[in-house]
Amino acid sequence: MNGGMGEASYANNSLLQRKVILMTKPIVEAAVTALFSTTATNFPASLAIADLGCSTGRNALFAVSEIISIMIDLCKATKQELPEFQVFLNDLPGNDFNTIFSSFLPRFQEKLSEQMKSKNGAGVMLPCFFSGVPGSFYGRLFPRESLHLIHSSYSLMWLSQVPGGLEGNKSNIYMARSSPPKVLRAYYEQFQRDFSTFLECRGQELVVGGRMVLTLLGRKSDDPSSKECCYIWELLAIALNEMVSEVYQNLILEYLNSRVHIRIKSKLIFLITSSESCSIVP
Amino acid sequence: MNGGMGEASYANNSLLQRKVILMTKPIVEAAVTALFSTTATNFPASLAIADLGCSTGRNALFAVSEIISIMIDLCKATKQELPEFQVFLNDLPGNDFNTIFSSFLPRFQEKLSEQMKSKNGAGVMLPCFFSGVPGSFYGRLFPRESLHLIHSSYSLMWLSQVPGGLEGNKSNIYMARSSPPKVLRAYYEQFQRDFSTFLECRGQELVVGGRMVLTLLGRKSDDPSSKECCYIWELLAIALNEMVSEVYQNLILEYLNSRVHIRIKSKLIFLITSSESCSIVP
């Protein structure tokens, strides 16, 4: 994602992703409530939360702010002493962590402190400790059984790499109506491998009874090259085809084949239920 | 510190700090050995290490690399199964974490992996997870009892703020021979407050039996304005006095009063022993 705070930065072009986080708030609430009920008899002194693929900008802390706010309210409602919070913000090493740390985090901490005072009185402090974790979530990022809640929004459609076997897809940059079946299969198999690895890693990192809320871009159609998910990439491919001169066309488009993958809900549920690491909680 | 990788960057101007880390290796070795003997009966599955004031550049990972290397050797010598390592790199929010994460960390991880293979065989992996922690170490940075080893080199001479009451020190930018006694007192009292806060916070964050290795710039002389620590600042003040025009002189020099403080060993020992949070281990 584009770092910094400029016009073309992710920080100033991520309203859609923010709306998605807002839309999923009831699901996060349910997950946190379930976590609290699981840990009720042995409530931890410190709760570890990870946001995977946090990106940069305001959104990097938006999901976390919602989660903490839910937790504060739940503690108050159940007369539970507030735990300390340890928040891990993860993204790839090239993410602009500097802008999060120096610009957004101080403002967020100030806001959090005011929120606490208005909810729990002037003397109550909220011990909340932040870390940036650089690395791919298609590998281990945290010690075993160290996290209570994992959140990831609009990130898991990015694959770990462009799949192999896309040679016949040269005029496209993703799955398209004109893509041969082997290209569709290559994308699905790459996602299958990546998502299984993701579940296995998170299964090791979550405490027993820990919860995970994942929001992914999906499609309703059975057709993996349906317009609802691929059209934007087809348009982009057409634009690129027109922009790039004949000479370099094939070379550049091959390089540009996308790492994104958008899948159907039924296939996702199948992958999660066949994983030994995690299960779906209704 | 100057970020990036340019000629004037800290990354390319921190050989002295690197030498200091090398010089203190025997002390770190002793601390790690003591930590291992304390935890021998209940060896943790995951060891949490924090480097406070890590800065940027190669040095940001140098101390940690030494610590991990000592731990690997100790595990091998005691036939102890290798724990997972969680490494926290801390510095102020303005530190260049991006350069650490995108340039130095990948190389470091590659080197660490090679080192593991050569020491323990090709199949042995070292689970080592890195985080950047933005914030002042003159406040809490981590949850209670979450760290096993804290390291800090050449950082604790930086105060949390320029002390108040330096009005009579206008021609200097730190303690100097011409500084009035109240300026010397102001620096000492600021250090006293900061260091006590530091010890209190770390005392809460360390597990019982945890260890801390702190390397500070010090002086042998009883005189706080002795040449051995203040001369460089006096020279800098002279240079600044000559550079700055008469009109702005007072204004700028007042602004530039340094946040550094260099203290005598006996006073440091007194502050640690009078703290309830930590003790000195011979």
Chai-1 contact restraints between the chains, C-beta under 6 A:
chainA,res_idxA,chainB,res_idxB,connection_type,confidence,min_distance_angstrom,max_distance_angstrom,comment,restraint_id
A,S46,B,P143,contact,1.0,0.0,6.0,A-B,restraint_1
A,E84,B,P143,contact,1.0,0.0,6.0,A-B,restraint_2
A,Q86,B,P143,contact,1.0,0.0,6.0,A-B,restraint_3
A,P93,B,F101,contact,1.0,0.0,6.0,A-B,restraint_4
A,P93,B,S102,contact,1.0,0.0,6.0,A-B,restraint_5
A,G94,B,S102,contact,1.0,0.0,6.0,A-B,restraint_6
A,F97,B,F97,contact,1.0,0.0,6.0,A-B,restraint_7
A,F97,B,N98,contact,1.0,0.0,6.0,A-B,restraint_8
A,N98,B,F97,contact,1.0,0.0,6.0,A-B,restraint_9
A,N98,B,N98,contact,1.0,0.0,6.0,A-B,restraint_10
A,F101,B,P93,contact,1.0,0.0,6.0,A-B,restraint_11
A,F101,B,P134,contact,1.0,0.0,6.0,A-B,restraint_12
A,S102,B,P93,contact,1.0,0.0,6.0,A-B,restraint_13
A,S102,B,G94,contact,1.0,0.0,6.0,A-B,restraint_14
A,F129,B,F142,contact,1.0,0.0,6.0,A-B,restraint_15
A,S131,B,S131,contact,1.0,0.0,6.0,A-B,restraint_16
A,S131,B,V133,contact,1.0,0.0,6.0,A-B,restraint_17
A,G132,B,G132,contact,1.0,0.0,6.0,A-B,restraint_18
A,V133,B,S131,contact,1.0,0.0,6.0,A-B,restraint_19
A,P134,B,F101,contact,1.0,0.0,6.0,A-B,restraint_20
A,F142,B,F129,contact,1.0,0.0,6.0,A-B,restraint_21
A,P143,B,S46,contact,1.0,0.0,6.0,A-B,restraint_22
A,P143,B,E84,contact,1.0,0.0,6.0,A-B,restraint_23
A,P143,B,Q86,contact,1.0,0.0,6.0,A-B,restraint_24
